[in-house]
Amino acid sequence: MISNSITTFKIAGVPEHFNYPWHFAIEQGYFAKAGLNIEWQDNKSGTGAITKLLNTGEIDLAVLLTEGILADIAKGGDSKIVQVFVKSPLNWGIHVSSNSAIQHKFGIKGKRFAISRFGSGSHIMAYVLAQQLGYKPNPEDFVIVNDIDGAEKALTNNEADVFLWEKYMTMPLVESGHFKRIGEIPTPWPGFVIAARNEICETKEEELKSLLNVIRTASGDFMTHPDSFGLIAKRYGLKTDKMYEWFQITEWETNEQVNGDMIYATALTLQKVGIIKELKSPLSFCADLCKLV
């Protein structure tokens, strides 16, 4: 049944294949049937830029990297996690310029990381990678490049040495010879969560619950769609066979529960690598409407 009243939510996310269920739900009328109008914004600069939009009130909700939004909330960001969106890990490719002498991830110690911005996923995962390799990078080891286009220019012009980004979105640059992938590093937590501004959580809780129910339903339907990977490949200009490969290891969340141990473990990692100072309880990162277990 179509609702007589319409609630509009402004939502931002990266223009990547993970977010296709949102477009699927919009195009198939899932939100409209629930009395919701979704104004989706693509932001290619990533989680760090999107958290700024949340904190300034320019958007209501966002789909962000789990580690990025936890870092922002820990530093006083004006939002809370309301649901996990992609429950499978995000596989980051470790990239260097095609003419780089670096052949393996063990060769990156002391090298310069291209990052979209401080506090972004590319910044945080660089710390996680360095920790796994037994060292801690210095602040001057990071070069802000804003987005994937900036990273390509920085690596090509020898302004940075290493770039971490989702492996399938960078695959065209690897196949074209601009980047060389020297390794991978999966996140030890779910890839993406949905966050909402605190004001939205407090004043539009029922509408927000409706939105989350819709995207869970749409994500479940999308995962069983006979041509899901084909639709994604077409929209994002990626190869169908590679999207089929990616689709086999990707799972969107269809359950409203959020694992508190996962939130704590992620925050603990962020503290260990120096991204956040004070370790807080999972409750401080999650909205009251979360089904924290």
C-alpha positions as CSV (number, residue, x, y, z in Angstrom):
1,M,0.0,0.0,0.0
2,I,1.4,3.4,-0.9
3,S,1.5,5.9,1.9
4,N,-0.3,9.3,1.5
5,S,2.6,11.2,3.2
6,I,6.1,11.3,1.7
7,T,9.3,11.6,3.8
8,T,12.4,12.6,2.0
9,F,15.9,11.4,3.0
10,K,19.1,12.7,1.6
11,I,21.6,9.9,1.4
12,A,25.2,9.8,0.1
13,G,27.6,7.0,-0.8
14,V,30.4,6.2,-3.1
15,P,29.6,5.6,-6.7
16,E,30.6,1.9,-6.5
17,H,29.1,-1.5,-7.1
18,F,28.4,-2.1,-3.4
19,N,25.7,0.6,-3.5
20,Y,23.7,-0.8,-6.4
21,P,20.9,-2.2,-4.2
22,W,20.0,1.5,-3.4
23,H,19.6,2.3,-7.1
24,F,17.7,-1.0,-7.6
25,A,15.3,-0.2,-4.7
26,I,14.7,3.4,-6.1
27,E,14.2,2.2,-9.7
28,Q,11.9,-0.7,-8.7
29,G,9.8,1.6,-6.5
30,Y,10.5,0.0,-3.1
31,F,10.9,3.3,-1.3
32,A,8.0,5.0,-3.0
33,K,5.6,2.2,-1.9
34,A,6.8,2.9,1.7
35,G,6.1,6.6,1.4
36,L,9.8,7.5,1.1
37,N,11.6,9.7,-1.3
38,I,15.3,9.0,-1.6
39,E,17.6,11.7,-2.9
40,W,20.8,9.8,-3.5
41,Q,24.1,11.5,-3.9
42,D,27.2,9.9,-5.4
43,N,30.4,11.1,-3.7
44,K,33.6,9.7,-5.3
45,S,35.9,11.2,-2.6
46,G,34.9,8.5,-0.1
47,T,34.0,8.1,3.5
48,G,36.1,11.0,4.9
49,A,34.2,13.5,2.6
50,I,30.9,11.9,3.3
51,T,31.2,12.2,7.1
52,K,31.7,15.9,6.6
53,L,28.4,16.1,4.8
54,L,26.8,14.3,7.7
55,N,28.3,16.6,10.3
56,T,27.3,19.7,8.5
57,G,23.7,18.5,8.0
58,E,23.9,18.5,4.2
59,I,22.7,14.9,4.1
60,D,20.6,12.8,6.5
61,L,22.1,9.4,6.1
62,A,25.2,7.8,4.5
63,V,26.6,4.5,3.5
64,L,30.2,4.4,4.7
65,L,33.1,2.2,5.5
66,T,32.7,0.7,8.9
67,E,36.1,1.8,10.1
68,G,35.7,5.4,8.8
69,I,32.4,6.2,10.5
70,L,33.5,4.6,13.8
71,A,36.6,6.9,13.7
72,D,34.4,9.9,13.0
73,I,31.9,9.2,15.7
74,A,34.8,8.6,18.2
75,K,36.1,12.1,17.4
76,G,32.7,13.7,18.1
77,G,30.9,13.2,14.7
78,D,27.2,14.0,14.8
79,S,25.9,10.6,13.7
80,K,25.3,7.0,14.7
81,I,25.3,3.7,13.0
82,V,21.8,2.4,12.4
83,Q,22.6,-0.8,10.5
84,V,25.2,-2.9,8.8
85,F,24.8,-2.7,5.0
86,V,27.5,-5.0,3.5
87,K,28.2,-7.8,6.0
88,S,31.1,-9.3,4.0
89,P,34.6,-7.8,4.3
90,L,35.9,-5.2,1.9
91,N,38.9,-6.5,-0.1
92,W,41.4,-3.7,-0.5
93,G,44.0,-3.9,-3.3
94,I,47.5,-2.7,-2.6
95,H,48.6,-0.7,-5.6
96,V,51.7,0.9,-6.9
97,S,52.6,2.6,-10.2
98,S,53.1,0.2,-13.0
99,N,56.8,1.3,-13.3
100,S,57.4,1.1,-9.5
101,A,60.3,-1.1,-8.3
102,I,58.1,-2.3,-5.4
103,Q,57.0,-5.9,-6.1
104,H,55.4,-7.0,-2.9
105,K,53.7,-5.5,0.1
106,F,56.8,-6.1,2.2
107,G,58.5,-3.4,0.2
108,I,56.2,-0.5,1.2
109,K,57.8,0.3,4.6
110,G,58.7,4.0,4.7
111,K,56.9,4.6,1.4
112,R,54.3,7.4,0.8
113,F,50.6,6.4,0.9
114,A,48.1,8.2,-1.4
115,I,44.9,8.7,0.7
116,S,41.7,10.4,-0.1
117,R,41.9,12.3,3.1
118,F,42.8,11.9,6.8
119,G,40.3,9.7,8.6
120,S,39.2,8.0,5.3
121,G,39.2,4.2,4.7
122,S,42.3,4.5,2.6
123,H,44.0,6.3,5.5
124,I,42.9,3.8,8.1
125,M,43.6,0.7,6.1
126,A,47.1,2.0,5.4
127,Y,47.7,2.1,9.2
128,V,46.2,-1.4,9.5
129,L,48.5,-2.7,6.7
130,A,51.5,-1.0,8.2
131,Q,50.7,-2.6,11.6
132,Q,50.6,-6.0,10.0
133,L,54.0,-5.4,8.5
134,G,55.4,-4.4,11.9
135,Y,55.7,-0.6,11.7
136,K,53.8,2.6,12.2
137,P,53.8,5.2,9.4
138,N,54.6,8.9,10.1
139,P,52.2,11.7,9.3
140,E,54.4,12.8,6.4
141,D,54.0,9.4,4.8
142,F,50.5,10.3,3.7
143,V,49.6,12.3,0.6
144,I,46.1,13.6,0.2
145,V,44.8,12.9,-3.3
146,N,41.0,13.3,-2.8
147,D,39.9,10.4,-4.9
148,I,40.9,7.5,-7.3
149,D,41.7,9.9,-10.1
150,G,43.9,11.9,-7.8
151,A,45.7,8.7,-6.8
152,E,46.3,7.7,-10.4
153,K,48.0,11.1,-11.0
154,A,50.0,11.0,-7.8
155,L,51.4,7.5,-8.4
156,T,52.1,8.2,-12.1
157,N,53.9,11.5,-11.2
158,N,55.9,9.9,-8.3
159,E,54.1,12.1,-5.8
160,A,53.1,9.0,-3.8
161,D,54.1,5.4,-3.8
162,V,51.2,3.2,-2.6
163,F,47.5,3.4,-2.9
164,L,44.9,1.2,-1.1
165,W,41.4,1.0,-2.7
166,E,38.7,-1.6,-3.3
167,K,40.3,-4.1,-5.8
168,Y,37.5,-4.4,-8.3
169,M,37.0,-0.6,-8.7
170,T,40.7,-0.3,-9.4
171,M,40.8,-3.3,-11.7
172,P,40.4,-1.2,-14.9
173,L,43.5,0.8,-13.9
174,V,45.4,-2.4,-13.2
175,E,44.3,-4.0,-16.6
176,S,45.2,-0.8,-18.5
177,G,48.7,-0.8,-17.0
178,H,48.4,2.4,-14.9
179,F,48.5,0.5,-11.6
180,K,50.3,-2.7,-10.5
181,R,48.6,-4.7,-7.7
182,I,51.1,-6.1,-5.3
183,G,48.8,-7.6,-2.7
184,E,45.5,-7.5,-1.0
185,I,44.2,-6.8,2.5
186,P,40.6,-7.6,3.6
187,T,39.0,-5.7,6.4
188,P,38.6,-7.7,9.6
189,W,35.0,-6.3,9.9
190,P,31.9,-5.8,7.6
191,G,32.6,-3.6,4.7
192,F,29.9,-0.9,5.0
193,V,27.4,0.4,7.5
194,I,24.5,2.9,7.3
195,A,24.8,5.9,9.5
196,A,22.3,8.7,10.3
197,R,22.6,12.1,11.8
198,N,21.6,12.2,15.4
199,E,18.8,14.6,14.7
200,I,17.3,12.1,12.2
201,C,17.6,9.3,14.7
202,E,15.8,11.4,17.3
203,T,13.0,13.0,15.2
204,K,12.3,10.5,12.4
205,E,12.8,7.1,14.1
206,E,9.7,5.4,12.6
207,E,10.5,6.7,9.1
208,L,14.1,5.6,9.5
209,K,13.0,2.1,10.6
210,S,10.8,1.9,7.5
211,L,13.8,2.9,5.3
212,L,16.0,0.3,6.8
213,N,13.4,-2.4,6.4
214,V,13.0,-1.4,2.7
215,I,16.8,-1.6,2.0
216,R,17.1,-4.9,3.7
217,T,14.3,-6.3,1.6
218,A,15.7,-4.8,-1.6
219,S,19.2,-6.1,-0.8
220,G,17.8,-9.6,-0.3
221,D,15.8,-9.5,-3.5
222,F,18.9,-8.1,-5.4
223,M,21.1,-11.0,-4.2
224,T,18.7,-13.5,-5.8
225,H,18.1,-11.5,-9.0
226,P,19.2,-13.6,-12.0
227,D,21.3,-10.9,-13.5
228,S,22.6,-8.9,-10.5
229,F,26.2,-9.0,-11.5
230,G,25.3,-8.1,-15.1
231,L,23.4,-5.0,-13.9
232,I,26.3,-3.9,-11.8
233,A,28.8,-4.4,-14.6
234,K,26.8,-2.3,-17.0
235,R,26.2,0.5,-14.5
236,Y,29.8,0.9,-13.4
237,G,31.6,-0.1,-16.6
238,L,33.1,-3.2,-15.2
239,K,33.6,-6.6,-16.8
240,T,30.7,-9.1,-16.2
241,D,33.0,-12.0,-15.4
242,K,34.8,-10.0,-12.8
243,M,31.6,-8.8,-11.3
244,Y,30.4,-12.4,-11.2
245,E,33.5,-13.3,-9.3
246,W,33.0,-10.4,-6.9
247,F,29.3,-11.2,-6.4
248,Q,30.2,-14.7,-5.1
249,I,32.1,-13.2,-2.1
250,T,29.8,-10.2,-1.4
251,E,26.8,-10.3,0.9
252,W,24.5,-7.5,1.9
253,E,22.8,-7.5,5.3
254,T,19.2,-8.6,5.5
255,N,19.0,-8.7,9.3
256,E,18.5,-5.7,11.5
257,Q,20.9,-6.9,14.2
258,V,24.3,-5.2,14.8
259,N,27.0,-7.2,16.4
260,G,28.4,-5.3,19.4
261,D,31.6,-7.4,19.6
262,M,32.3,-6.4,16.0
263,I,31.9,-2.7,16.8
264,Y,34.2,-3.1,19.8
265,A,36.9,-5.1,17.9
266,T,36.9,-2.5,15.1
267,A,37.2,0.4,17.5
268,L,40.0,-1.4,19.4
269,T,41.9,-1.8,16.1
270,L,41.5,1.9,15.4
271,Q,42.8,2.7,18.8
272,K,45.8,0.4,18.4
273,V,46.8,2.1,15.1
274,G,46.4,5.6,16.7
275,I,43.3,6.7,14.8
276,I,41.2,7.2,17.9
277,K,42.4,7.9,21.5
278,E,39.6,6.8,23.8
279,L,38.0,3.4,23.5
280,K,34.2,3.6,24.0
281,S,31.5,1.0,24.3
282,P,29.5,-0.2,21.2
283,L,26.5,1.7,22.5
284,S,28.2,5.0,22.0
285,F,28.5,4.3,18.3
286,C,25.0,3.0,17.6
287,A,21.6,4.6,17.5
288,D,19.0,3.6,20.0
289,L,17.0,1.9,17.3
290,C,19.9,-0.5,16.6
291,K,19.3,-4.1,17.5
292,L,22.7,-4.4,19.2
293,V,23.5,-8.0,20.1
